[in-house]
Amino acid sequence: MIKKLDTITSENLAELTDIWLKGNIEAHDFIADEYWESQLPLVSKLLPAATLLVEERAGTIVGFLGLQENYIAGLFVLKEFRRLGIGQSLLDYAKTQHSQLNLSVYQKNTDARQFYQKNGFKLIAKELDQSTQEIELQLSWHSSAD
């Protein structure tokens, strides 16, 4: 069941950063692992300020979606829990809370790109990520009620 994480504990933060790091390394084999590792201090600082939607199993966070207003800063599910509908549930919940959502996804991250496009996200721009030198796609979703 999806829930909003209102208070983030140090244990929660450790779980979230672990999921974030593993997810990025697994999804972005075209970017050096060291890049993601170097981003951990910043992510640890930013996560508590985000709106965090989480899925827990047996008291452990197995997936999360982080929002900064209408921007999906990340959607991550532990590898062993993927393809169980957790990512879909997290995204569906976020859609019930917002009439518009935006995100960035690397062009080479085919699985994520297809997932978001299947869920109604449309391409609005392409940009070069200066820190990775990879093309990022800016995607946007609008509620059909708008």
Backbone torsions as a table, in degrees:
resi	resn	phi	psi	omega
1	MET	NA	135.2	-179.3
2	ILE	-78.8	137.1	174.1
3	LYS	-142.0	154.5	175.6
4	LYS	-84.3	130.4	179.5
5	LEU	-87.9	100.1	-175.3
6	ASP	-77.9	-35.6	179.4
7	THR	-124.2	126.6	-179.0
8	ILE	-101.9	120.2	178.1
9	THR	-90.1	168.8	177.3
10	SER	-63.9	-32.1	176.8
11	GLU	-67.3	-43.9	176.6
12	ASN	-59.4	-45.5	-178.1
13	LEU	-61.3	-40.2	177.9
14	ALA	-64.4	-42.4	178.0
15	GLU	-62.6	-46.8	-177.4
16	LEU	-64.1	-44.7	-179.7
17	THR	-67.9	-33.4	176.3
18	ASP	-64.7	-45.7	178.1
19	ILE	-63.5	-42.7	179.5
20	TRP	-59.4	-49.6	-177.3
21	LEU	-64.9	-50.0	179.8
22	LYS	-59.8	-44.1	-178.5
23	GLY	-62.2	-43.3	179.9
24	ASN	-67.7	-41.8	179.0
25	ILE	-63.6	-42.9	-179.2
26	GLU	-68.9	-37.7	-175.2
27	ALA	-84.8	-18.3	-173.1
28	HIS	-124.8	64.3	-179.9
29	ASP	-67.6	-7.8	178.6
30	PHE	-90.4	-0.5	176.8
31	ILE	-122.8	135.4	-177.4
32	ALA	-60.1	138.7	177.7
33	ASP	-53.7	-35.4	-177.7
34	GLU	-61.8	-30.2	177.5
35	TYR	-61.9	-49.0	-178.2
36	TRP	-65.0	-41.0	178.9
37	GLU	-61.1	-37.3	179.9
38	SER	-69.3	-20.1	-179.2
39	GLN	-87.3	-10.4	-176.4
40	LEU	-55.8	-44.7	179.3
41	PRO	-59.5	-40.3	178.8
42	LEU	-66.7	-44.1	179.6
43	VAL	-61.9	-42.0	178.4
44	SER	-60.3	-31.6	179.5
45	LYS	-79.0	-37.4	-175.4
46	LEU	-82.5	-32.1	-176.4
47	LEU	-54.3	-45.9	-178.7
48	PRO	-62.3	-20.8	-179.9
49	ALA	-87.8	-10.8	-178.4
50	ALA	-85.3	160.8	167.6
51	THR	-82.7	121.0	-174.4
52	LEU	-113.7	121.1	173.0
53	LEU	-103.9	129.3	-174.6
54	VAL	-129.0	154.7	170.4
55	GLU	-117.7	126.7	179.2
56	GLU	-114.7	146.1	171.9
57	ARG	-132.1	124.4	-179.2
58	ALA	52.1	40.6	176.4
59	GLY	79.3	4.5	-179.3
60	THR	-115.9	134.8	177.1
61	ILE	-71.1	125.7	-179.9
62	VAL	-113.5	-10.3	177.6
63	GLY	-165.0	153.8	177.7
64	PHE	-154.3	157.4	173.4
65	LEU	-126.5	127.2	179.3
66	GLY	-108.0	129.5	-179.3
67	LEU	-118.6	140.6	168.2
68	GLN	-120.4	97.9	-171.5
69	GLU	58.0	-115.2	-179.5
70	ASN	-97.2	8.7	-176.7
71	TYR	-101.3	122.4	175.5
72	ILE	-81.2	105.6	-178.9
73	ALA	-77.7	-21.0	177.6
74	GLY	-179.8	148.2	174.5
75	LEU	-135.8	116.4	-173.8
76	PHE	-135.9	138.7	175.6
77	VAL	-134.2	134.0	177.2
78	LEU	-55.3	142.4	-174.6
79	LYS	-50.6	-44.4	-176.6
80	GLU	-71.2	-8.9	179.4
81	PHE	-112.3	5.7	179.2
82	ARG	-74.9	158.5	179.5
83	ARG	67.5	23.0	176.8
84	LEU	-112.5	5.6	178.9
85	GLY	88.9	5.5	-177.7
86	ILE	-67.6	-47.5	178.5
87	GLY	-60.4	-40.6	178.1
88	GLN	-63.1	-43.6	179.5
89	SER	-63.5	-42.1	178.6
90	LEU	-62.0	-45.6	179.6
91	LEU	-66.0	-43.2	178.9
92	ASP	-59.7	-41.2	178.7
93	TYR	-63.1	-45.0	179.3
94	ALA	-59.8	-37.2	179.5
95	LYS	-66.1	-29.3	178.1
96	THR	-72.6	-19.9	-176.9
97	GLN	-97.5	-11.6	-174.8
98	HIS	-139.2	146.2	176.2
99	SER	-93.3	-11.7	176.7
100	GLN	-145.3	139.4	175.7
101	LEU	-135.3	143.3	177.7
102	ASN	-128.4	156.3	177.5
103	LEU	-162.5	168.3	173.4
104	SER	-120.3	141.5	177.0
105	VAL	-142.4	139.6	177.8
106	TYR	-66.8	137.2	-179.6
107	GLN	-55.8	-36.4	-177.9
108	LYS	-77.0	-10.2	179.1
109	ASN	-85.7	74.6	-172.4
110	THR	-58.2	-44.4	-178.0
111	ASP	-59.6	-47.9	-179.1
112	ALA	-66.3	-43.2	-179.9
113	ARG	-58.2	-45.7	179.7
114	GLN	-66.6	-39.1	178.1
115	PHE	-58.7	-49.4	-178.0
116	TYR	-68.2	-40.4	179.1
117	GLN	-64.5	-38.2	176.4
118	LYS	-62.3	-27.5	-178.8
119	ASN	-96.1	20.0	171.0
120	GLY	89.6	6.2	177.7
121	PHE	-78.4	137.4	-178.2
122	LYS	-115.6	144.8	177.7
123	LEU	-68.3	128.6	176.3
124	ILE	-117.7	-21.1	179.2
125	ALA	-166.0	159.0	171.7
126	LYS	-123.8	136.7	-180.0
127	GLU	-142.1	155.2	173.8
128	LEU	-89.2	122.5	174.5
129	ASP	-76.0	111.8	-175.5
130	GLN	-61.9	-32.0	-176.1
131	SER	-76.8	-25.4	-179.2
132	THR	-115.0	-13.7	-175.9
133	GLN	62.4	29.2	177.5
134	GLU	-112.7	151.1	177.9
135	ILE	-76.6	128.8	175.4
136	GLU	-111.0	139.1	176.1
137	LEU	-100.5	133.5	175.2
138	GLN	-97.0	120.5	-177.7
139	LEU	-116.9	151.8	-179.5
140	SER	-140.4	143.4	176.2
141	TRP	-125.0	139.8	175.7
142	HIS	-127.6	138.7	176.4
143	SER	-60.9	141.2	178.0
144	SER	-69.1	-13.2	178.4
145	ALA	-76.8	-16.0	179.9
146	ASP	-77.4	NA	NA
